[in-house]
């Protein structure tokens, strides 16, 4: 672990330095937001696929149970 001692003798930043830092942070933020959008796309698709599979499984079980109930009624 690095322990740094920060002394008050650090140089003060100018208005131009702050403007450059702000612009850089803004660009980084836009980049990260785009990354999140790209990552969320496949996740959203996987969630949708999973929900469709669950619905299909429920429909399959529902049909199976209905067939079983019909068979019992006929007996």
Secondary structure, 3 states (H helix, E strand, C coil): CCCCCCCCCCCCCCHHHHHHHHHHHHHHHHHHHHHHHHHHHHHHHHHHHHHHHHHHHHHHHHHHHHHHHHHHHHC
